[in-house]
Amino acid sequence: MAEWKRPLPTIVKQTEPYWAAAREGKLLLQLCGGCKQYQVHYRSFCCFCWSGEVEDIFARGTGTVFTYTVVHRNRAPGFAEAVPYVAALVELSEGVKVLTNIVNCEPERVHIGLRVRVSFMTASDEIRIPVFEPDQDADSNHSSSEEET
Amino acid sequence: MSAPNVAIVGAYEHPTRLAPDKDEWQLTAEVARAALEQTGLKPSDIQGYFMPPSATMGGYIGPGAALLMSDYLNIKPRFIDETDVGGASFGYYVNRAALAINAGLIDTALITYASLARSGHVDIGSGRTGKAAPIPESFEQAYGLAGIAFYALLARRYMHEYGVAPEALAAVAVSARRNAAANPDAAYRDPITVDDVLTSPEIASPLHRLDCCIVSDGAGAIILASRRMAQQCRSKPVWVAGFGEAIMHTDGGRSGWMNETVDMVATASRQAYAMAGIGPDDIDVAGVYDAFTINVLLGLEGLGVCGRGEAGNFMEERGTGRDGGFPMNLDGGGLSSNHPGRRGLFLLIEATRQLRGEAGPWQRPGAKTAVTIATGAASLVRRASATHVLVAD
């Protein structure tokens, strides 16, 4: 494993379940028992109706690229070595949008509507970071032509 | 609409764009003194003081800045604030000062900004380091989305959703440079073309180097006064006829970031228009925050001067120079004149110059009504925006 030079997440008790799931290769969402809406990022209550009854749900792990950028310049450690890399807002199948990187994909192949699936980068023994890569299982007609999300 | 009770009576933009031999404290003193000099007031007349504690990446005084700077300037304001919402902070200060004046707490207020963003070699918008806070940074910082890349996400979505070509973004930079040619203090004055923008290096696609604001050292100050105090000043007042503000954020994952940016500006602008009793058709000169070219397109649509996805066509059809149908960022804006980390204050100073008729070679003749929008961020999509309607005396 390459040395992780990017900022490491700081885990607090409230967010520990999210990072514990990531450690196991699962992307954790929350579904509100009151208003039945999914939310990100992970927190101790429902941010829509402020109910405390939120349920942990493993995301299907699939989504589409909602918007993206190919970053060519970033002098910060861990990024300077990685340029050009792709940062994206991905709309999960559950409907919420997450900031992420698109990996294992030539930057020029990334487009809005690209179907992607979650994967994980190892940052340390305890921490894995969710990223996304092209979804090989998705219908190839869709992955190449679907533009609308 | 009742007659405005709050006026800008002093407004000064430091001519420097590179000041390696100075520091933020000295620059603050220089601009505060120059703005005060316009009014005829004395330092002891300053009753309110506002300044940002920390430009996240440019401006280094830190929490408690308004108190610390009051000591340095040796003023004793009865009302201070250092609300920190990035480049929008200065718009927020005008709002808070106006509220304090209207509440009868103070009769005068000083707003300052100074930053050595350029000579300090600050990596504004292109890099970020440090320990990630548990919320929200820990969920985001590993992905390397600094300021430019954030706006690149908006630009990409905007182009996709409305079928806008990159030339429309590039034209914003060309307009700024064309206007800057008339401003001897502007950092860059040589003309550029759409092709120059599109062939400059990509920083974060689809944004190129010339889609990005310059990084300058700089400083500015504004003095506000109640109507009663304004009448005692020797300067020509510019009235704060309307103001509004709004914020945006992730909305629990529901926000798509781009259209919500326009929504935010629109919310603040509707409030400002309503207070001033004007509408988007009444603007003589506009100041639209231009940290990146995409900001201007989204800002114009938020101002309601055109529909969504139409800002590029609007600019081309109306013309944005001082002789155009929609004069905008006539000093050259942040893209060509001055952007020391945060731009919000300079939009208000430029609008004041225009409404006093003191903009010199880049004056829009007869400008009576100006609208400015200052937008800034706490972190990525946690953003704030303020709209102001200013009118000549």
HADDOCK unambig.tbl for C-alpha pairs under 7 A between the chains (distance, minus, plus):
assign (segid A and resid 6 and name CA) (segid B and resid 142 and name CA) 5.83 0.50 0.50
assign (segid A and resid 7 and name CA) (segid B and resid 129 and name CA) 6.69 0.50 0.50
assign (segid A and resid 7 and name CA) (segid B and resid 130 and name CA) 6.37 0.50 0.50
assign (segid A and resid 7 and name CA) (segid B and resid 131 and name CA) 5.79 0.50 0.50
assign (segid A and resid 7 and name CA) (segid B and resid 132 and name CA) 5.99 0.50 0.50
assign (segid A and resid 7 and name CA) (segid B and resid 141 and name CA) 6.40 0.50 0.50
assign (segid A and resid 7 and name CA) (segid B and resid 142 and name CA) 5.85 0.50 0.50
assign (segid A and resid 8 and name CA) (segid B and resid 131 and name CA) 6.79 0.50 0.50
assign (segid A and resid 8 and name CA) (segid B and resid 132 and name CA) 6.38 0.50 0.50
assign (segid A and resid 9 and name CA) (segid B and resid 132 and name CA) 5.58 0.50 0.50
assign (segid A and resid 9 and name CA) (segid B and resid 134 and name CA) 6.63 0.50 0.50
assign (segid A and resid 9 and name CA) (segid B and resid 138 and name CA) 4.20 0.50 0.50
assign (segid A and resid 10 and name CA) (segid B and resid 132 and name CA) 6.08 0.50 0.50
assign (segid A and resid 10 and name CA) (segid B and resid 133 and name CA) 6.10 0.50 0.50
assign (segid A and resid 10 and name CA) (segid B and resid 134 and name CA) 4.80 0.50 0.50
assign (segid A and resid 10 and name CA) (segid B and resid 138 and name CA) 5.93 0.50 0.50
assign (segid A and resid 11 and name CA) (segid B and resid 134 and name CA) 5.86 0.50 0.50
assign (segid A and resid 12 and name CA) (segid B and resid 134 and name CA) 6.46 0.50 0.50
assign (segid A and resid 39 and name CA) (segid B and resid 252 and name CA) 5.06 0.50 0.50
assign (segid A and resid 39 and name CA) (segid B and resid 253 and name CA) 5.90 0.50 0.50
assign (segid A and resid 40 and name CA) (segid B and resid 252 and name CA) 5.27 0.50 0.50
assign (segid A and resid 40 and name CA) (segid B and resid 253 and name CA) 5.22 0.50 0.50
assign (segid A and resid 41 and name CA) (segid B and resid 252 and name CA) 6.73 0.50 0.50
assign (segid A and resid 47 and name CA) (segid B and resid 252 and name CA) 6.40 0.50 0.50
assign (segid A and resid 67 and name CA) (segid B and resid 153 and name CA) 5.66 0.50 0.50
assign (segid A and resid 67 and name CA) (segid B and resid 156 and name CA) 6.19 0.50 0.50
assign (segid A and resid 67 and name CA) (segid B and resid 157 and name CA) 5.37 0.50 0.50
assign (segid A and resid 68 and name CA) (segid B and resid 153 and name CA) 5.28 0.50 0.50
assign (segid A and resid 68 and name CA) (segid B and resid 156 and name CA) 6.70 0.50 0.50
assign (segid A and resid 69 and name CA) (segid B and resid 149 and name CA) 6.46 0.50 0.50
assign (segid A and resid 69 and name CA) (segid B and resid 152 and name CA) 5.90 0.50 0.50
assign (segid A and resid 69 and name CA) (segid B and resid 153 and name CA) 5.69 0.50 0.50
assign (segid A and resid 69 and name CA) (segid B and resid 204 and name CA) 5.84 0.50 0.50
assign (segid A and resid 69 and name CA) (segid B and resid 205 and name CA) 5.14 0.50 0.50
assign (segid A and resid 69 and name CA) (segid B and resid 206 and name CA) 6.91 0.50 0.50
assign (segid A and resid 70 and name CA) (segid B and resid 204 and name CA) 5.34 0.50 0.50
assign (segid A and resid 70 and name CA) (segid B and resid 205 and name CA) 5.13 0.50 0.50
assign (segid A and resid 71 and name CA) (segid B and resid 149 and name CA) 6.53 0.50 0.50
assign (segid A and resid 71 and name CA) (segid B and resid 203 and name CA) 6.23 0.50 0.50
assign (segid A and resid 71 and name CA) (segid B and resid 204 and name CA) 4.21 0.50 0.50
assign (segid A and resid 71 and name CA) (segid B and resid 205 and name CA) 6.54 0.50 0.50
assign (segid A and resid 72 and name CA) (segid B and resid 202 and name CA) 6.61 0.50 0.50
assign (segid A and resid 72 and name CA) (segid B and resid 203 and name CA) 5.08 0.50 0.50
assign (segid A and resid 72 and name CA) (segid B and resid 204 and name CA) 5.60 0.50 0.50
assign (segid A and resid 73 and name CA) (segid B and resid 126 and name CA) 6.51 0.50 0.50
assign (segid A and resid 73 and name CA) (segid B and resid 203 and name CA) 5.41 0.50 0.50
assign (segid A and resid 73 and name CA) (segid B and resid 204 and name CA) 6.99 0.50 0.50
assign (segid A and resid 74 and name CA) (segid B and resid 126 and name CA) 5.13 0.50 0.50
assign (segid A and resid 74 and name CA) (segid B and resid 127 and name CA) 4.95 0.50 0.50
assign (segid A and resid 75 and name CA) (segid B and resid 127 and name CA) 5.54 0.50 0.50
assign (segid A and resid 76 and name CA) (segid B and resid 127 and name CA) 5.08 0.50 0.50
assign (segid A and resid 76 and name CA) (segid B and resid 128 and name CA) 5.76 0.50 0.50
assign (segid A and resid 76 and name CA) (segid B and resid 129 and name CA) 6.05 0.50 0.50
assign (segid A and resid 79 and name CA) (segid B and resid 144 and name CA) 6.56 0.50 0.50
assign (segid A and resid 87 and name CA) (segid B and resid 143 and name CA) 6.34 0.50 0.50
assign (segid A and resid 87 and name CA) (segid B and resid 145 and name CA) 6.55 0.50 0.50
assign (segid A and resid 96 and name CA) (segid B and resid 253 and name CA) 4.72 0.50 0.50
assign (segid A and resid 96 and name CA) (segid B and resid 254 and name CA) 5.46 0.50 0.50
assign (segid A and resid 97 and name CA) (segid B and resid 253 and name CA) 4.87 0.50 0.50
assign (segid A and resid 97 and name CA) (segid B and resid 254 and name CA) 6.31 0.50 0.50
assign (segid A and resid 98 and name CA) (segid B and resid 253 and name CA) 6.56 0.50 0.50
assign (segid A and resid 99 and name CA) (segid B and resid 140 and name CA) 6.45 0.50 0.50
assign (segid A and resid 100 and name CA) (segid B and resid 143 and name CA) 5.75 0.50 0.50
assign (segid A and resid 101 and name CA) (segid B and resid 143 and name CA) 5.72 0.50 0.50
